[in-house]
Amino acid sequence: MGDRPTRSRVPWLPSENPVRFLPRTGEAASGKWFSGNENGEYSLPDPELLRTAYRKMVVGRRFDAQATALARQGRLAVHPSSLGQEACQIGAALALRPTDWLFPTYRDCVALVSRGIDPVEALTLLRGDAHCGYDPVTHRTAPQCTPLATHTAHAAGLAHGERLKGTDTVALALLGDGATSEGDFHEALGLAGVLKAPVVFLVQNNGYAISVPFAAQSAAPALAYKGVGYGVRSEQVDGNDAVALIAVLHKAVESARAGDGPWLIEAHTYRMAAHTSADDPSRYRSAEEAEAWRDRDPVERLESWLMERQFLTSAEVMEIAAEAEAYAAGVRVRLAEDPAVDPRGLVDHVFSTPTPQLTEQCAALEGC
């Protein structure tokens, strides 16, 4: 057996500090990069794109708050809030082309609506409706994944398949820090690394896997280092800094598209709400910790930065807030309706080729 090929480990290592462009609340803003971008590896996104990100984050946050209220009213079975993680989800959606694929989890409804999915259909998983919700193929968005990390292998496989078909499609999988402890995550990284699949894994590290803190999940200095052993380019970024996220994600997606292989990105963020509407976070984290993270609010940080540079006006802030309120009101009204469901839809998407028994059942439904 000949010598095994070796490659430099340097390109795969993440930045020593999370990439950060924006000051935190209360910090003096300046024109310099704050950390992780000392060599200018990541470019400042176009201001118009950042304005779009801000609008989507504000609308997404109001949509999320409305969904939380609906869960408390019993109109949703449960709701896992995205509060505090809007920059991650909007950044992911904006980094993709319409032809790319997004692989979301149960917490990523804000990413779904940002991708153009009807907000009521985005809540189907949480409502327990009889129909199937949004069409994954139309929106190039996989069904929301409830089991941790299983969708990471799906993303890697789809990305490799698209490359075999000769397309330039990229897949992006959203996941939480808890998912990195699952075997599926490691299998997906191994597969993606070997195949150089055009896939990006974005870990929204909000510090807790339900109630288990990060320190009890991993001894690694950062989750981003887990990609290095699989030959996956890795990076870490301030997950509450929309500017840095968009810059890093854009480079990762286009690098994967160009054939440079997969990326693992760890976004350091915080879940400002409970794990779900059925959770009490005060049992496992302190009020002081939560308050400290509120000073890093991703929406407020982006708003302040845009206004300081005159990319956003006070009038536009009010206009976007009104748009968000109208959006939430529309969701509230539509979820109060109970449209008649065609019973024939109950057997759709059960088998790719209907069985004789299913065909017989469909005929019976026709006679109802």
Secondary structure, 3 states (H helix, E strand, C coil): CCCCCCCCCHHHCCCCCCEECCCCCCCCCCCCCCECCCCCCCCCCCHHHHHHHHHHHHHHHHHHHHHHHHHHCCCCCCCCCCCCCHHHHHHHHHHCCCCCEEECECCCHHHHHHCCCCHHHHCHHHHCCCCCCCCHHHHCECCCECCCCHHHHHHHHHHHHHHHCCCCCCEEEEEEHHHHHCHHHHHHHHHHHHHCCCEEEEEEECCEECCEEHHHCCCCCCHHHHHHHHCCEEEEEECCCHHHHHHHHHHHHHHHHCCCCCEEEEEECCCCCCCCCCCCHHHCCCHHHHHHHHCCCHHHHHHHHHHHCCCCCHHHHHHHHHHHHHHHHHHHHHHHCCCCCCHHHHHCCCCCCCCHHHHHHHHHHHCC
